[in-house]
Amino acid sequence: MKLVYGSSSPLLGKKVAQELGIEPLEVEHRVFPDGEQYHRILGDFSGDDVVLINTTKPDSSLLETFFMLDALSSADSITLVIPYFAYSRQDKVFLEGEAVSARAIMKMLGEMTDRLITVDVHAPHIFEWYRGLGENILPSRSIAEKLSEMEIDFVLSPDKGALHRAKAVADIMKVPFDHLDKTRLSGTEVEMEEKALDVEGKKVAIVDDIISTGGTIARASEMLKRSGANEVYALCTHGLFIGPAIERLTRSTDGFMSTDTIESKYSEISVAGEIASSLKE
């Protein structure tokens, strides 16, 4: 097996390579004066099974991924690992005439890869549009280990749709869990119903797949504090942290963090172990 990573996942790519005990291939990345990208994968990989790891955010990284896949076309097989799958929330037609962006990307990837691995993808049903072998990894164990270190004794999902995530983490930790009920009013505004929660004097972790602007987490944290929670932390798989997110989270929680699917200074949990385990299988 050969492994190579793109410019959006250098730290995670190195960690996965270390977990697998292999040396990653080097890549030459350049940008021409007109803004066009150039990518060259160095080393011998023809006829090998190759793994490419790259988060597809921002859009330039999505384009980079397609170019790197084309450069790897002489490999015997290509496994693509997308730690954060951009456009996964555009998974159906909401208004007439819209593009289903996730479908378009999946179809193109199906032409260029043999296997696709994502991490906590927002809409797992998008694999219906991928014609190779697909797998979505949930980093429940890594998250649970971190929360156990923090001595968290209650896990909360910000909505019912993400309850499976909170349950998986709480079951590993053997602590109680619950969910809130929210209604999304727009891309940045949510309405959250009041709910009686048994969190008096407890250290609570709100666990979600994506934290974008932080509005949902801020409202959930405020509700938990009103219910008597001693400390409230926010943890997500994918930390987008857009706009006022950092300010909101700093003001409303006792701390927040993400995994390294999107690499930032808040990436305190690594999903390298889960990815490596899947690749070994």
N, C-alpha and C positions, 0 to 999 in steps of 0.2 A: 504494500500500500504506500502511495505517495500522498503528501498533504501540502496544500498551498492555501494561503489566506489573502483576502483582499485588504484594501486600505481602511475599511470601516471596522475590521475586527482583528487588528494586529495582536493585542494582548490576549484575547480569547484564543486566537489561532495558535499562539505560542504555547498557551497552557494545554490545549488539546493535544498538540504535538508531544509535549512532555508526558502527558498521561499515556500516550500511545508508545512512547519511547522511540520516536522517529524524528529525523531532522527535516524541517519544512523546506520546500523548494523556495528559492528566491525569485522575486518578481521585479521587473523594471517598469516603473510607472512614470509617464511623462505627460505633459499637457503642451500641445502646440500653441504658437502665438494666436491662432484663431479660436482657441478654446477647446479644440477636439482632443480626445484622449488617446493615449498610446499605452498598451500593456504587453509586456513580453515576459513569458515564464521561462526561467533559466533552469538548465539541468535536463536530464534524460527522463522522460515519462511515457514515451511511446510504448504502447502495449501493456501499460500498467493500470492498476485500479487506482484512480486518483480521487481525492477528497478536496473540494473547494469550500472554504468557510468565508462567508461575507454577509454582513447585514446590508439590506437593500435600502437604507436610508442614509443620506438624501438621495434624490433622483440620480445624481451622478454616480452613486454607488450601485444603483440598479443597472445603469448602463455599463459600468465597469464589470459587473458580474457577467453580463451577456458576452462582453468582449473576452473575458478570461475563459469562459466556457468554450468559446470558439477556438481560442488558442490551445485548449486542451483536447481538441477533437481527435487527435491521434491516440488518445488513451484507450485502453481496452474497455473501461467503464468509468463513469463519472458520478460521484455522489456529491450533491450540493447540500451544504448545511447553511440555512438562512436563520441566524439567531433571532433577528427581528424582521418579520415579513411585512414590509411596507405595503400599503393599499389593501391589507386584509379586511379592513372595515368597509371597503367598497365591494361587498360580496353579493349584492343583489340590486335590482332596479328600484330605486326609491321614487324617481320621477321619470316620466316617459322621455325617451331619447338619451338617457344616461348610458355611459359605458360602464360595464361591470369590470372594473380594473383588475380585480383579483383573478377573474376568469381569464382575461387576456394574458396576464403574466404567467399563470399556470399552464396555459396552452403552449406558450413559447418555451417555457422551461421543459415541458414534456418532449419537445423536439430535440433538446440539447443535453438532457441528463437521463441517467438510468434510475437514480434514486434521489429522493428529496427528503430532508429532515428539517423540520421547523421546531422552534421552542415556544410553547404556550401561544400558538397562533390564535388570533381573536376569533376566527370563524373556521373551525376544523373542516366544515363541509366543503371548503374550497378544494380539498383534495379530490373531489369528484371530477374536477376538470384536469387533473394531472394524470397522464397515462402510464407513468412509471410506478415504482414502489415508493409509497409515501409513509411518513411517520411524524407524529407531533409529540414532542417530549414535554412533559410537565416537570418543572424543577422543584417538586414538592419537598423532596428530601433535603436538598440544599437549603431551602428556605426554612424548613422545620429545624434544622440544625442551628441555624443562625438565631432563630427566635428562642430556641431552648437555651442558648448561651446567654440571651438577654433576660431569661427567666420570665418570659411572657406566659400568662396563665389564661388568656382568652383570645380567640381568633375571630375576626369579624370580616364578612364579605360586604362590600358596599351596596350590593344588589343581589336579588335572588338568582340571576343568571350566572353569577360567578360563585355561587355557593359551593359547587363541587371543588373549587380550588381551595377555599377555606377549610372545607371538610377534610380534604386529603392531607393538608398540613396539620390540622388539629388532631386527626387520627394518629399520625406519626408521633406527635407530641403528647397525646393522651390528655388533652385539655378541651374544655367546652368551646363551642363555636355557634355563631348565629349569622343572620343577614339582615340588612336594612331593605326598605322598599323605596325605590326612587323612580322618578319620571324625568326623562331627558326632554327639556324644553327647546334646546338648541345645541349647537356644537360646543358652547361654552357655559350654558346654564342648565342646572338640574333642580328639581324639586324633590325634597326628601321628607317622607312621612315620619312623624314622631313614633317611636316604638320603645316599649319598656324592655330594658336589657339588664340582665343580672351581672353587672360589672362593678358594683360598689367596691371600692378599694383595690381594684385589680389593675394589672399591667396589660393593656390591650394592644393587639396588632391588627391593623386594617390591611388585608391582603388583596391585591388586585392584579390584573394582567398588565394594564397600561395606566400610567399616570401622565396625563397630558397637561392641562392647565391647573390641575389641583383643586378645582372647585368641588368635586364630589368628596374628596378626602377631607377637605376643610369642613364641610357641612357634617360629615359623619363624625369627625373628631369633636366638633362642638356638641353634638348630640351625646356622645359618649361621656364627655366631661360633665354635662348636665345630669347624666345618669349616675354620676359618682365615680367614674373611672379615675384611678390615681395617676396613671400615665398612659399616653396614647402614642403609638408609633405607626408609621405608614411604610409599607413595603410592597414593591411591585416587581414584576418580571422585566417590563420594558419601561425605562424612565425617559420619557420624551421631555418633560419639564419645560413646557412652552410658556412664553409670556410671563404672567405673574405667578407661575407655579411655585418657584423657590420661595418667594416672599410669603405666599399663602401657607405653604407647608411649614415654613419656619415659625410663622405666627401661631398656627393652629395645632401643631403636633409637638411632641417631645423629641422627635427625631424621625428621619426618613431615609430610605435607601432603595437601591435597585440591584438587579443582577447585572452581569456584564454583557448582555445581549446588545445593548447600546452602551458603548464605553464612555464613562464620565467619572468625575471624582466621587460620585455617589454610588458607583458600582462596587458595593461591598460584599457581594455574593457572586461566586462563579458557577456557571453552568457547564464548565469544562468536563467535569466528571461524568455528568449525564450524557453529554455528547459523545465522549470517548467510549463509554459503555455501549451506546447504541452502535457505534462504528465497529467495535470489536465483535458484536453479534453478527 
